[in-house]
Amino acid sequence: MTTAAESTTSLVQSVDWLAIAPPVTVAAVALVVLVADLFVPRTHKPLLGYGAVAGLVAALALLVPLRDGDRSTFCLTTGTRACSYTADHFTLIIQVLVLGGALLTALLSIGDTRKLPAGEFWFLLLSSAAGAALLPAARDLATLVVALEVASLPAFALVGIKRGDRRSSEAALKFFLSSVVATAVMLLGVSFVYAATGTLHLTEIAGRLDDVPGQLATLAQAGVVLTLVGFAFKTAAAPFHFWVPDTYVGAPLPIAAYLSVVGKAVGFSGLILVTVVAFPSYADVWGPALAVLAALTMTIGNVAALRQSATRARSAVRLLAWSSVAQAGYLLVPIAAAAYAGDRQIGSTVAYALMYAVVNLGAFAVAALVARTHRHNRIADYRGLYATRPLAALTMGFFLLCLAGLPPGIIGLFAKVTVFSSAVDAGLGWLAVVMAVNVVIALYYYLQWTAALFRGPAPEGTEQPQTTSRQRTPAPLTAAIVLTAVAGIALSGAPQTVLRFAAVNLF
């Protein structure tokens, strides 16, 4: 006979500290940096940035013991074994992307925080990275929402952290309002799903949605739709993309890079988890909806990027912002395909996201370099860059060709072919055609920018460098450019390193 003491003991959870070590490490370093800011003199504030970099490197190192992808914790001790935190292969790949993106953002930021409150900046960046690292491991809706907000709330402050800059404040407000609306819609959807199923764990929701009582069927359907709409905001899918250009332009350049990669990874990770893991029985609803969103998003993003004027202030960042909207459309294609051909298609989104993260962060790193001498950062300011900074021009050209999917950016070409194949395999021929047309549209503005790098000197009327002497590039910024260039070249030389994820089941 089971005693009361034994019954109580069975309800006590054992925590797998190694499984949760990466996000916990980042969160702990964030607190250490915030406290250390109180005691570090102003002249030594850059040490806080190097401490943040060390914390992110340590978190990445802690992923190595988890490479088998077979650990879970915070599991129910009664009934079915459902867990709130799972470190499977999907989790680990997204955590590598998120923590690597945060690390490169930190390198870009070390030389760019002289006029910013250092302690607050690094605390907010690390806090957001901790939430972003937690999200792909979340396997219940409560943890998913909490992780999403931990990743998002510090990002609002990071966008508006430039004191006295009206553009930065407006960008932060627009970002905040759109995200709050998305969260409210998503929470309403989550509450409906919980009311219909009686559980928050994703795997249990998947089973119970198949057998929802008739009187709760409408409630469950509304919950699924509202939850998906909330994540559509987070992924910047059209028509919920309106906040992206102004937010990227108003934010500090490293934070714009962070949002374009880590912020996008957060939104897509959550979308994948709720569609493929929690709502597979509603694939006939979210599959066509995501296919339409993918077509709309890539088309609006590419057409808007095509219309950017090369002489407009901050047109370089604005074009990268619209490009990121178009890339979000490509990332949506395999998720939509998963509704028709199974969750194995999700690997194509992951493979494409890894390629995009490397080359887009590299493009932003070169943009940060150019912004040091051209504060308006127009596309026209890149004309003749090869004459003054040949290595920077070559790396920027390589990143743009990767985004366009042209040689020598082999990884960009292969990643696009993988996404295209996922649409064809799922029977979404019309979506594959839309994607092909959009890839051709994107070639124009990517090649136009690439050609400008190798033309003659900029014509009169464009902004000239602020100083006639050659400024010394900060070592962390150089490191960020070199790391992304080396990673991009390595992936182009061995694309199977990333593309193998497209052929396996990550869950």
Solvent accessible surface area in square Angstrom, and as a share of the most:
residue,aa,sasa,rsa
1,M,236,1.05
2,T,93,0.54
3,T,73,0.42
4,A,85,0.66
5,A,74,0.57
6,E,100,0.45
7,S,54,0.35
8,T,87,0.51
9,T,91,0.53
10,S,61,0.40
11,L,105,0.52
12,V,105,0.60
13,Q,78,0.35
14,S,102,0.66
15,V,48,0.28
16,D,33,0.17
17,W,173,0.61
18,L,59,0.29
19,A,0,0.00
20,I,13,0.07
21,A,16,0.12
22,P,0,0.00
23,P,10,0.06
24,V,68,0.39
25,T,30,0.18
26,V,0,0.00
27,A,42,0.33
28,A,48,0.37
29,V,29,0.17
30,A,2,0.01
31,L,107,0.53
32,V,99,0.57
33,V,6,0.03
34,L,64,0.32
35,V,83,0.47
36,A,30,0.23
37,D,28,0.14
38,L,139,0.69
39,F,156,0.65
40,V,33,0.19
41,P,75,0.47
42,R,205,0.75
43,T,115,0.67
44,H,94,0.42
45,K,44,0.19
46,P,72,0.45
47,L,110,0.55
48,L,8,0.04
49,G,1,0.01
50,Y,109,0.41
51,G,32,0.31
52,A,0,0.00
53,V,23,0.13
54,A,61,0.47
55,G,5,0.05
56,L,0,0.00
57,V,74,0.43
58,A,44,0.34
59,A,0,0.00
60,L,44,0.22
61,A,59,0.45
62,L,54,0.27
63,L,10,0.05
64,V,88,0.51
65,P,67,0.42
66,L,2,0.01
67,R,160,0.58
68,D,99,0.51
69,G,11,0.11
70,D,113,0.58
71,R,78,0.28
72,S,43,0.28
73,T,3,0.02
74,F,78,0.33
75,C,10,0.06
76,L,62,0.31
77,T,62,0.36
78,T,82,0.48
79,G,84,0.81
80,T,90,0.52
81,R,182,0.67
82,A,5,0.04
83,C,18,0.11
84,S,20,0.13
85,Y,6,0.02
86,T,26,0.15
87,A,1,0.01
88,D,15,0.08
89,H,83,0.37
90,F,0,0.00
91,T,0,0.00
92,L,14,0.07
93,I,18,0.09
94,I,8,0.04
95,Q,1,0.00
96,V,72,0.41
97,L,10,0.05
98,V,0,0.00
99,L,0,0.00
100,G,19,0.19
101,G,2,0.02
102,A,0,0.00
103,L,26,0.13
104,L,24,0.12
105,T,0,0.00
106,A,0,0.00
107,L,20,0.10
108,L,8,0.04
109,S,0,0.00
110,I,19,0.09
111,G,16,0.16
112,D,68,0.35
113,T,14,0.08
114,R,180,0.66
115,K,192,0.81
116,L,21,0.10
117,P,22,0.14
118,A,14,0.11
119,G,0,0.00
120,E,74,0.33
121,F,1,0.01
122,W,3,0.01
123,F,51,0.21
124,L,31,0.15
125,L,0,0.00
126,L,1,0.00
127,S,20,0.13
128,S,1,0.01
129,A,0,0.00
130,A,10,0.08
131,G,1,0.01
132,A,0,0.00
133,A,0,0.00
134,L,44,0.22
135,L,0,0.00
136,P,0,0.00
137,A,0,0.00
138,A,0,0.00
139,R,17,0.06
140,D,9,0.05
141,L,1,0.01
142,A,46,0.36
143,T,31,0.18
144,L,1,0.00
145,V,16,0.09
146,V,86,0.49
147,A,0,0.00
148,L,1,0.00
149,E,32,0.14
150,V,58,0.33
151,A,8,0.06
152,S,14,0.09
153,L,96,0.48
154,P,15,0.10
155,A,3,0.02
156,F,19,0.08
157,A,46,0.36
158,L,0,0.00
159,V,0,0.00
160,G,25,0.24
161,I,16,0.08
162,K,62,0.26
163,R,185,0.67
164,G,89,0.86
165,D,38,0.20
166,R,189,0.69
167,R,99,0.36
168,S,0,0.00
169,S,62,0.40
170,E,93,0.42
171,A,2,0.02
172,A,16,0.12
173,L,104,0.52
174,K,73,0.31
175,F,17,0.07
176,F,81,0.34
177,L,96,0.48
178,S,7,0.04
179,S,9,0.06
180,V,64,0.37
181,V,76,0.43
182,A,0,0.00
183,T,17,0.10
184,A,60,0.46
185,V,34,0.19
186,M,0,0.00
187,L,82,0.41
188,L,87,0.43
189,G,0,0.00
190,V,15,0.09
191,S,54,0.35
192,F,55,0.23
193,V,0,0.00
194,Y,107,0.41
195,A,59,0.46
196,A,8,0.06
197,T,11,0.07
198,G,47,0.46
199,T,10,0.06
200,L,53,0.26
201,H,23,0.10
202,L,0,0.00
203,T,83,0.49
204,E,29,0.13
205,I,0,0.00
206,A,18,0.14
207,G,47,0.45
208,R,107,0.39
209,L,10,0.05
210,D,105,0.55
211,D,119,0.62
212,V,27,0.15
213,P,64,0.40
214,G,66,0.63
215,Q,152,0.68
216,L,53,0.26
217,A,33,0.26
218,T,103,0.60
219,L,52,0.26
220,A,0,0.00
221,Q,91,0.40
222,A,37,0.29
223,G,0,0.00
224,V,1,0.00
225,V,67,0.38
226,L,43,0.21
227,T,0,0.00
228,L,17,0.09
229,V,46,0.26
230,G,0,0.00
231,F,2,0.01
232,A,4,0.03
233,F,25,0.11
234,K,24,0.10
235,T,1,0.01
236,A,3,0.03
237,A,1,0.00
238,A,0,0.00
239,P,74,0.47
240,F,41,0.17
241,H,24,0.11
242,F,107,0.44
243,W,23,0.08
244,V,1,0.01
245,P,8,0.05
246,D,53,0.28
247,T,0,0.00
248,Y,4,0.02
249,V,14,0.08
250,G,1,0.01
251,A,5,0.04
252,P,6,0.04
253,L,27,0.14
254,P,3,0.02
255,I,0,0.00
256,A,0,0.00
257,A,0,0.00
258,Y,4,0.01
259,L,10,0.05
260,S,0,0.00
261,V,4,0.02
262,V,1,0.00
263,G,25,0.24
264,K,12,0.05
265,A,9,0.07
266,V,10,0.06
267,G,1,0.01
268,F,9,0.04
269,S,1,0.01
270,G,0,0.00
271,L,2,0.01
272,I,3,0.01
273,L,0,0.00
274,V,0,0.00
275,T,0,0.00
276,V,18,0.10
277,V,24,0.14
278,A,0,0.00
279,F,0,0.00
280,P,61,0.39
281,S,47,0.30
282,Y,27,0.10
283,A,20,0.16
284,D,113,0.58
285,V,63,0.36
286,W,4,0.02
287,G,0,0.00
288,P,57,0.36
289,A,48,0.37
290,L,6,0.03
291,A,1,0.01
292,V,87,0.50
293,L,30,0.15
294,A,0,0.00
295,A,14,0.11
296,L,73,0.36
297,T,0,0.00
298,M,0,0.00
299,T,50,0.29
300,I,52,0.26
301,G,0,0.00
302,N,0,0.00
303,V,63,0.36
304,A,14,0.11
305,A,1,0.01
306,L,70,0.35
307,R,187,0.68
308,Q,32,0.14
309,S,55,0.36
310,A,45,0.35
311,T,87,0.50
312,R,116,0.42
313,A,39,0.30
314,R,51,0.18
315,S,0,0.00
316,A,0,0.00
317,V,8,0.04
318,R,32,0.12
319,L,6,0.03
320,L,0,0.00
321,A,0,0.00
322,W,36,0.13
323,S,0,0.00
324,S,1,0.00
325,V,0,0.00
326,A,1,0.01
327,Q,2,0.01
328,A,0,0.00
329,G,0,0.00
330,Y,2,0.01
331,L,3,0.02
332,L,1,0.00
333,V,0,0.00
334,P,0,0.00
335,I,0,0.00
336,A,0,0.00
337,A,0,0.00
338,A,9,0.07
339,A,22,0.17
340,Y,104,0.40
341,A,42,0.33
342,G,36,0.34
343,D,47,0.25
344,R,126,0.46
345,Q,27,0.12
346,I,1,0.01
347,G,1,0.01
348,S,5,0.03
349,T,4,0.02
350,V,1,0.01
351,A,0,0.00
352,Y,1,0.00
353,A,14,0.11
354,L,24,0.12
355,M,0,0.00
356,Y,5,0.02
357,A,8,0.06
358,V,29,0.17
359,V,1,0.00
360,N,0,0.00
361,L,4,0.02
362,G,0,0.00
363,A,0,0.00
364,F,1,0.00
365,A,1,0.00
366,V,0,0.00
367,A,0,0.00
368,A,14,0.10
369,L,8,0.04
370,V,4,0.03
371,A,30,0.23
372,R,67,0.25
373,T,18,0.10
374,H,23,0.10
375,R,145,0.53
376,H,39,0.17
377,N,5,0.03
378,R,48,0.18
379,I,15,0.08
380,A,16,0.12
381,D,9,0.05
382,Y,0,0.00
383,R,86,0.32
384,G,7,0.07
385,L,15,0.08
386,Y,100,0.38
387,A,89,0.69
388,T,86,0.50
389,R,35,0.13
390,P,58,0.36
391,L,137,0.68
392,A,9,0.07
393,A,0,0.00
394,L,88,0.44
395,T,27,0.16
396,M,0,0.00
397,G,3,0.03
398,F,24,0.10
399,F,0,0.00
400,L,0,0.00
401,L,28,0.14
402,C,0,0.00
403,L,0,0.00
404,A,2,0.01
405,G,6,0.06
406,L,51,0.25
407,P,81,0.51
408,P,81,0.51
409,G,0,0.00
410,I,49,0.25
411,I,1,0.00
412,G,0,0.00
413,L,61,0.31
414,F,82,0.34
415,A,1,0.01
416,K,13,0.06
417,V,79,0.45
418,T,27,0.16
419,V,0,0.00
420,F,75,0.31
421,S,45,0.29
422,S,3,0.02
423,A,0,0.00
424,V,77,0.44
425,D,102,0.53
426,A,13,0.10
427,G,62,0.60
428,L,11,0.06
429,G,39,0.37
430,W,121,0.42
431,L,0,0.00
432,A,3,0.02
433,V,95,0.54
434,V,41,0.24
435,M,2,0.01
436,A,44,0.34
437,V,81,0.47
438,N,3,0.01
439,V,31,0.18
440,V,98,0.56
441,I,43,0.22
442,A,4,0.03
443,L,42,0.21
444,Y,126,0.48
445,Y,5,0.02
446,Y,1,0.00
447,L,73,0.36
448,Q,90,0.40
449,W,2,0.01
450,T,16,0.09
451,A,45,0.35
452,A,9,0.07
453,L,0,0.00
454,F,90,0.38
455,R,119,0.44
456,G,39,0.37
457,P,121,0.76
458,A,34,0.26
459,P,67,0.42
460,E,179,0.80
461,G,83,0.80
462,T,18,0.11
463,E,32,0.14
464,Q,109,0.48
465,P,65,0.41
466,Q,97,0.43
467,T,56,0.33
468,T,150,0.87
469,S,80,0.51
470,R,166,0.61
471,Q,52,0.23
472,R,219,0.80
473,T,31,0.18
474,P,31,0.20
475,A,76,0.59
476,P,14,0.09
477,L,9,0.05
478,T,59,0.34
479,A,38,0.30
480,A,1,0.01
481,I,18,0.09
482,V,78,0.45
483,L,90,0.45
484,T,3,0.01
485,A,10,0.07
486,V,89,0.51
487,A,36,0.28
488,G,0,0.00
489,I,107,0.54
490,A,57,0.44
491,L,24,0.12
492,S,15,0.10
493,G,67,0.64
494,A,32,0.25
495,P,16,0.10
496,Q,116,0.51
497,T,67,0.39
498,V,8,0.05
499,L,32,0.16
500,R,140,0.51
501,F,29,0.12
502,A,21,0.16
503,A,68,0.52
504,V,66,0.38
505,N,71,0.37
506,L,7,0.04
507,F,73,0.30
